[in-house]
Amino acid sequence: MRTTEGKDRACPRTPTPVAGHISRRTLLKATTATAGALATAVAFAELETPAEAAASFAKGVDISWAPQMEARGYSWKNAGGQTQDLLTILKGYGITAVRLRTFVNPSNDPANGHCGINEVAAFAKRIKAAGMSIMLDYMFGDTWNSVGVQNPPAAWRNMSYSQMRTAMGTYVNQTMTVMRNNDVLPTWVQIGNEINSGICRPVGSVSNGAQMTGLLNSAYDQVKAVSPNSTVCIHLAQPQKYDVMTTFFSRYAASGGKWDMSVFSSYGSAELAPGIVANMKKISDAYGKPFLQSELGGRVDRASSTQAALVAYIKALKANGGQGIFYWEPECMSPFTGYNMGAWDSSSKRPTAIMNGFTQA
């Protein structure tokens, strides 16, 4: 079970003088510069108009379970009741990006395993063919890692720090090479999943900022070695807990941590969205990084309130310069999993009202 902000994944998871924001390309180039160079880049950056910003906002989903569901005979219907390819249905709701997790040496358990890099690359080819961008989420474990759990893969468990750093770099290089060889290099790469407490603990615990940073920098460097244009993301959960955010980022930055974008999980309700997203922006502005929300979800049996939350987060993100949002596993249906925060009706196999939120903001 993975629990984040009340979600239980039970598996059988500086304002600018004109209206607009700095383009991602300009800011990402600037983030590797000195503070003075960054200020200069910001001051002279070409700004996107509101219309351009809205057009570039990524509306995404994490549908990593879909291949395993298909293998077990699941299919999906559109709102009209016709069985249709899942990606086709999602594109009808304006979905432009898909996030896929990858485990190191996973089991064959349908809900808690799979997602090895070869399976991920095969699914990514379908996603690219559908015209969607890809986010790759490195779990750095054999199964789930999340805000409360950060276990290394079994093969790394007894390694020293230096051995683990080498193993992580080798693993990232090899897996990114698989993606490159399949012509599915990701637009975004998360080096870790909800890593508030660190990575591959205890070796990379946040309490040991130097080792945590060494591991993550090894991953960053190898992503860039294979795919220089991929945006490398640091992913934390519960951005409303500002002290936790600042603890992580202050230690990471002080140790020379490298990243291009900050991304966040939040499952708060609609009324909490403006404050939570404002916190995301505050955290991101402190380090001069763009941001997006890489996980959102809500109870499928409370579709109206979940739909309202999706609309509220999209509006708040756009208002604060956020670059996108990803809904976590909307395609899931029982009895494949007991996770109750998908966006499809298990009985009718049709999308619920939740999905309409993507078209309403």
KAQUI-V568615 format. One line per field, one symbol per residue. phi: phi as a letter, one per 20 degrees, with the letter a starting at -180 (. if undefined). A space follows every 10 residues. Layout:
phi->???
This chain:
phi->.dcclnedee di..hdfcfq bffggfffff feefffffff fffdffeffg fffffefedc becffgffff fenfbcdefe nefbggffff ffenfdbcdc ecefcfeefg edclmfffff fffffffffe ndecdddffl bebgcbgecb effgfdgdff gfffffffff fffffffgff felcfffcce eoclegeocl fegdfffdgf fgfffffffg ffgffecgef eedddddlff efffffgfff ffffenfdad bdccebdffg feggfffffg ffffffdmdf bbdebbaaff ecffffgfff fffffffffd nfdrbceelf ffbeegbefd cfcdefeemd fefgffgfed b
